[in-house]
Amino acid sequence: MIDLTSLGSGLVFGLTAGISPGPLLALVISETIRDGFRAGLQVALAPLITDLPIILITILILSKLSRSAPILGIITLVGAIFIAYLAYECFHTATLSYQPEENNAGSLIKGIISNLLNPHPYIFWLTIGGPILLTPGKNHWITSSLFLVSFYFCLVGAKIGIAALVAGCRAGFSLALYRKINYILGAILLIFALIFLHNGLQYLKIM
């Protein structure tokens, strides 16, 4: 039987990444307000282009370290800290701010550059996503595929949804629902942080 934990974690982490404040989300909003839904859509699709080399490099690095339990323990503990930080960001999200950009580069190019220069994808795949993809199991490739598909479905889908919402009311939109979703995701992320903490301590043979 396929372990659906990877599917659930992909949904949660993807949705969190999709709606969390950051340079890419700010760019989605600013481009949509200025040039309409199509511009915001182009920015939202940027992770599908930028993340593949990040994932491949991460898997290559982690696969060479996979036989070292202490190193994996340290990486997993760092992942727990990073997840806790993401939860903190969710709980403290109050407003969205954006800075409309004045350059003439295409929206997709802006999104690619913004995501490549954002440290979050690198940290996420090194400490959270990579270890999940490399988790051994009977249906390893299927569960890894479920994680990737669900993660990017939610990440890109959430940003497209926000672009559509902003395009529907270009003068501004209510953030009440956005805040509530962030609080719920923050609570779920804390649970994942505890799971990673437990796994990291087990790798280090502390538990």
C-alpha positions in Angstrom: 0.0 0.0 0.0 1.2 3.5 -0.9 2.1 5.7 2.0 -0.1 8.8 1.6 2.0 10.8 4.1 4.1 12.2 1.2 0.9 13.3 -0.5 -0.3 15.1 2.6 3.0 16.7 3.3 3.2 17.9 -0.3 -0.2 19.5 -0.1 0.6 21.3 3.2 4.1 22.5 2.2 3.0 23.5 -1.3 0.1 25.5 0.0 2.3 27.1 2.6 4.9 28.1 0.0 2.1 29.3 -2.3 0.5 31.8 0.0 3.5 32.7 2.3 4.7 36.3 2.0 7.9 36.6 0.0 9.4 38.2 -3.1 7.7 35.9 -5.5 4.2 36.4 -4.0 4.8 40.2 -3.9 5.8 40.1 -7.5 2.6 38.1 -8.4 0.5 40.7 -6.8 2.3 43.8 -8.2 2.4 42.4 -11.8 -1.3 41.4 -11.6 -2.3 44.9 -10.3 -0.3 46.6 -13.0 -0.7 44.4 -16.1 -3.6 42.0 -15.3 -4.0 38.3 -14.6 -1.8 37.0 -17.5 1.2 38.8 -16.0 0.6 37.4 -12.5 0.1 33.9 -14.1 3.5 34.1 -15.7 5.2 35.0 -12.4 3.3 32.1 -10.6 4.7 29.6 -13.1 8.3 30.6 -12.4 9.0 27.8 -9.8 8.2 25.1 -12.5 11.2 26.4 -14.4 13.7 27.4 -11.6 13.3 24.5 -9.2 14.3 21.5 -11.3 18.1 22.2 -11.1 17.7 23.0 -7.4 16.0 19.6 -6.8 18.6 17.7 -8.9 21.6 19.2 -7.1 20.0 18.7 -3.7 19.3 15.0 -4.4 22.8 14.5 -5.7 24.3 16.1 -2.5 21.9 14.2 -0.1 22.4 10.9 -1.8 26.1 11.0 -1.1 25.4 11.8 2.5 22.6 9.2 2.9 24.8 6.6 4.6 25.8 9.1 7.3 23.1 9.0 10.0 24.7 11.9 12.1 24.8 14.2 9.0 21.2 13.3 8.1 20.3 13.9 11.7 21.7 17.4 11.6 20.1 18.2 8.3 16.7 16.9 9.6 17.0 19.1 12.7 17.8 22.1 10.6 14.7 21.2 8.6 12.7 21.2 11.8 14.0 24.6 12.7 13.1 25.9 9.2 9.6 24.5 9.3 9.1 26.1 12.7 10.3 29.4 11.1 7.7 28.9 8.3 5.1 28.4 11.0 6.2 31.6 12.8 5.8 33.5 9.5 2.3 32.1 9.0 1.3 33.2 12.5 2.7 36.7 12.1 1.3 37.4 8.7 -0.9 40.4 8.9 -0.7 42.3 5.6 0.7 42.0 2.2 3.0 44.6 0.8 4.2 45.0 -2.7 6.6 47.2 -4.6 5.5 47.7 -8.2 8.6 47.4 -10.3 9.4 49.9 -13.0 11.7 47.8 -15.3 10.4 46.5 -18.6 11.5 42.9 -18.3 8.7 40.3 -19.0 6.8 39.0 -16.0 8.0 35.5 -16.4 11.7 36.6 -16.5 11.1 38.7 -13.3 9.6 35.6 -11.6 12.5 33.4 -12.6 15.1 35.9 -11.4 13.2 36.5 -8.2 12.9 32.8 -7.4 16.5 32.0 -8.3 17.7 34.7 -5.9 15.4 33.7 -3.1 17.2 31.5 -0.5 14.0 29.7 0.6 13.8 27.1 -2.3 17.4 26.1 -1.7 16.9 25.7 2.1 13.6 23.9 1.6 14.9 21.3 -0.8 18.1 20.7 1.2 16.5 20.3 4.6 12.9 19.3 3.9 12.0 18.3 0.4 15.2 16.4 -0.4 15.0 14.1 2.6 11.4 13.4 1.9 12.2 12.5 -1.7 15.0 10.2 -0.6 13.0 8.4 2.2 13.4 4.7 1.5 10.3 2.5 1.1 8.6 -0.2 -1.0 7.0 2.4 -3.3 9.7 5.0 -3.1 9.3 6.5 -6.6 5.5 6.6 -6.4 5.5 8.3 -3.0 8.2 10.8 -4.2 6.1 11.5 -7.3 3.0 12.1 -5.2 5.0 14.6 -3.1 6.3 16.5 -6.1 3.0 16.6 -7.9 1.0 17.7 -4.8 3.6 20.2 -3.8 3.8 22.0 -7.1 0.1 21.7 -7.7 -0.6 23.6 -4.4 2.4 26.0 -4.7 1.6 27.2 -8.3 -2.1 26.8 -7.9 -2.2 29.0 -4.8 -0.3 31.7 -6.5 -2.5 31.5 -9.6 -5.5 31.7 -7.3 -4.2 34.8 -5.6 -3.4 36.4 -9.0 -7.0 35.6 -10.1 -8.4 37.2 -6.9 -6.3 40.3 -7.3 -7.2 40.6 -11.0 -10.9 40.4 -10.0 -10.6 43.4 -7.7 -7.6 45.3 -8.9 -8.1 48.1 -6.4 -7.5 45.8 -3.5 -8.9 42.7 -1.7 -9.7 41.5 1.7 -7.0 39.6 3.5 -9.3 38.1 6.2 -9.5 34.6 4.7 -5.8 34.8 3.8 -4.9 35.3 7.4 -7.1 32.5 8.7 -5.6 30.1 6.2 -2.1 31.1 7.4 -3.0 30.5 11.0 -4.3 27.0 10.2 -1.2 26.2 8.1 1.0 27.5 10.9 -0.5 25.0 13.3 0.0 22.2 10.8 3.6 23.2 10.2 4.3 23.0 13.9 3.2 19.4 13.9 5.6 18.7 11.0 8.4 20.5 12.8 7.9 18.2 15.8 7.9 15.1 13.4 11.2 16.3 11.9 12.6 17.0 15.3 11.8 13.5 16.4 13.3 12.0 13.2 16.5 14.0 13.6 17.0 13.0 17.2 16.5 9.3 16.1 19.2 9.7 13.4 21.5 11.1 16.1 20.4 8.2 18.4 19.3 10.6 21.1 15.9 9.0 21.2 
